[in-house]
Amino acid sequence: MPTKKDTAQATPTKVPREHFIPIRRVDLLQKACDQISESAANELRKVEEMLVSTLHFEYHRELERLKIAYGPFDPDADTRKVTALDAERKDELLDELVARLSALMCRANFTKLTRADLESAMQQASHWGINLSVDFDLFDRLEVYYRGEQTRLKRTPRRWFGLRKGIKVPVELYTRLVVLLRIKTGELVPEDVDTNTVHIKAFKDIPKLDLEMLLPGTRVNMSLFDRIKLGFSLSTGIGMTGYKMAGPLVGLIAGATSTSAMIGIATGAVGYSVRSFYGYMQTKQKYMLTLAQNLYFLNLDNNAGVFFRILDEAEEQECRETLLSYYLLAHHAPAGGWTVDELDAAAEAWLKQHFGIDVDFEADDAVAKLKRFQLLACNESDRLVAASPMEALRRMDKVWDEQFDYNQKTESPCPEPTSPR
C-alpha cells in the first residue's frame, strides 16, 4: 500500500517544454515540400541532402574521437591493448571521455542530473512498493543524463486484504536516460569486477523514483506494507505458539506432559519461523525479478553502442532545426527577413500547427548553423534572410570541398606526362 510520501510524489508536476523535436527528419521535410511548388520542393530536397551529408561527416569525426577516448575503458572490447597506460594518463583520458560525452549529450538535448537530484529520487519508494538503497561511495565516477519528462497513468498499487483492483496513479518518467559509471577500487568490490572499465547504458521510460534500480550495488529494502505483514504474521504465530506451549510446559514441570510432546510443539514453532523467513525471501525474490524484467525491456543500448545512438539523435536534431529554419526563412519570411525571435516564434507555431507538438525551438543554435553553412544572405539591417536554393547549394558545396584542402595547398610532385609527338 502506498505511503503518504508515495501519494505526495504521485501528484504530477508541470513538465517544461523541450528543445527536442520528436518528428523524423523525413516527415518534417515531406510536410514542408507539400506546402510549396514541385520545383521549389525539389530544390529544398537538394539543400537537405547537402545539409545532411555535411553534418553526417562532422558527426563521424566526433564518433571517431569518442571511440578513441573510450578505447582504454571499453568492457566489451575484443582487441588487444598495445600500449600500457599509467593511472595518471587513464584519469586524463577519462576526463576527456566525460567531457566529450557531456558535450554530445548537450547537443542531443539531454540534461545532466545533479547529485542532489539523484539523492532526492532515491529517498522515495515507488508505487511498485520497491525501495532500494544505493552506496554512492561505490562509484569513482557517476554521470546521469536525461531527456524528456512525462507523466503516465500506470502501475496499480497493491491493496489491503488481497484486493487486486486499484486505481492507476500518475507516474513521472524520464523518456530517455543515459548512465556513465566507473566502480571504485575497494574492499566492497567483488574480485571479478574490473574497476578499470567504464560502463555506459541508455534506457527509456524510467520512473523518476526508480533511478536506483539502474545502478549496481543496490540493496532491496522491504516496503512498510511488507514489513507490517511479515511482522504481524510472525508475532501472531509466536503468540499462538507460546499460548499453546504454556499448558504443556506447566504439565512437563509437573510431570504430566511427555518430553516428545514438547519437542513436537517446539518443532512446530521453529517451522513457523522458517516459513515466515521463507515468505520474506520470496518477497525479496519477487522484487529482484521485477527489477530484472524492467531493465531487460527498458534498456536501449550499452557501452560503445550508446555513442552511435546518441550521435545519430544529435545529428538528426541538428538537421531538423537547420532545415526547418532555412525552409521558413526561404518560403514564409518577408523580403526583409526575420529577427531571431521572429524565427523562433514562427518555428514553434509551424510545429504546433502541423504536428500538434509544443516545443521550445532553439533558434539561436539553428541560426549559428545557418551562418556556419553560409545559408544566409547578407543583410545590412541584421535580419535573417535565406540565400536562394541554388546559391545555398553552391555555398554548401564549397563548405563540403573545404573539409579536405590538401590539393589546394600543395603542388603535385609528379607532373602529368606529356604525349610524345
PyMOL commands that set and color helices and strands:
alter all, ss='L'
color gray80, all
select helices_A, chain A and resi 4-10+25-33+38-73+87-107+115-122+136-138+160-162+208-214+224-254+259-298+304-331+340-355+363-372+389-401+406-409
alter helices_A, ss='H'
color red, helices_A
select strands_A, chain A and resi 111-112+131-133+139-154+169-183+199-207+219-221+299-302
alter strands_A, ss='S'
color yellow, strands_A
deselect
rebuild
show_as cartoon
